[in-house]
Amino acid sequence: MITLDLKKTAPWVSSEELKACEVRVADAQQALEAGTCPGNDFLGWLHLPSSISADFIAEVKATADVLRAECDAVVVAGIGGSYLGAKAVIEALSNSFQWLQNDGSNPTILFAGNNIGEDYLYELTTLLKNKRFGVINISKSGTTTETALAFRLLKKQCEEQRGKEMAKKVIVAITDAKRGAARTCADKEGYKSFVIPDNVGGRFSVLTPVGLLPIAVAGFDIVQLVKGAQDMEQTAALPFAENPAAQYAAARYALYTKGKKIEILANYQPKLHFVAEWWKQLFGESEGKDGKGIYPASVDLTTDLHSMGQWIQEGERSIFETVISVETPEHKLLFPSDEENLDGLNFLAGKRVDEVNKMAELGTQLAHVDGGVPNIRIAIERLDAYHLGQLIYFFERACGIHCQLLGVNAFNQPGVEAYKKNMFALLGKPGYEKETEAIKARLA
């Protein structure tokens, strides 16, 4: 089970202050459970893990098996929560050099629809020429510009290369149950489809088909992923003293009230890079509104100690650091001895590389605390599907609680629409004539 260590926040947040948050956290938990919080029509994630049935898992795996049998590559078309969760889990569980040594046992998972880079899309479609590829199109509406543009290109190419009948077999839609362009297309073309629940927002959707299908296609164990989340769902219902998600939310809030407005999520395992990217969306889009919210940043350590380390150590003291630590690596590698010892590192000979890494982690934490940076440590036993499932639900639950403490609606994102209105006006989209005229006058 995930363990949480708050001892290195003590110089800034006393145990008494943390205890004082307990009542407010209990109220926040109650508001989530009772559905009395803002955005209560998007609470489907709250007990999603425990509602996932064996039959549903079997359906996802059966669809994944079709794509695995018929495709050398599968492109996941989606943006934001429609791709970050899947990418986070797949990257965390994959061999770091899989892209150089794919043995054909699993399709290569590619991602599109998360940018409007012409070079990216050109290079992707060129790569896919003459390849057996399929597409998982993830969009509630089917009209999100980045994803719709990519899917239009991929659908056409897949049909031209593989024929309409095979394209129908290897294109899967994950979309709204009844409405939207993606649903209309799926029904018209006869694609296998899965539903994104109406009451689950994108950034909370990893444990829906949005995340589970791509992860299963990549060859990873979604049963264990879900089991980890189910166990953490039970833990997150325990009293405060036994509830790491509640304690993490309380610590974040207490630090925020002390002027710590930036949280840096740090890891010492490179495979966690995209877990941090998913985490940034989860917290940033959930709590960054009404002039409130902790700014979520991330670093990969020890790598970024040689770029961002100086700022973390001695920059503006508006930050705190949360470290995700993996207790046991999957492989064992000993540091060798060298007869000449030119680098002076023979004192490490015979030690596991991970021991060196763990001492770098501890030494960095102590240095940062001495430099005025509160530190939280989240430890998971292994980097496997089960513990990632725990971590995902842990962060989701803590995010929901913290947003209640801040007094913001965790489940909307009104600010995201601002750029879209300007973009559509600049592109002259039908229905935006007044906006186009206004923005042209502004730019004149």
Buried (B, 14 or more C-beta within 10 A) or exposed (E): EBEBBBEBBEEBBEEEBBEEBBEBBBEBBEBBEEEEBBBBEBBBBBEBBEEBEEEBBEBBBEBBEBBBEBBBBBBBBBBBBBBBBBBBBBBBBBEEEBEEEBEEEBBBBBBBBBEEEEEBBEEBBEBBEEEBBBBBBBBBBBEBBBBBBBBEBBBEBBBEBBEEEBBBBBBBBBBBEEEBBBBBBBEEBEBBBBBBBBBBBBBBBBBBBBBBBBBBBBBBBBBBBBBBBBBBBEBBBEEBEEBBBBBBBBBBBBBBEBEBBBBBBBBBBEBBBBBBBBBBBBBBBBBBBEEEBBBBBBBBBBBBBEEBBEEBBEBEEEBBBBBBBBEEBEEEEEBEEEEEEEEEEBEBEEEBBBEBBBEBBEEBBEBBBEEBBBBBBBBBBEBBBBBBBBBBBBBBBBBBBBBBBBEBBBBBBEEEEEEEEBBBBBEEBEEBEEBBEEBEEEEE
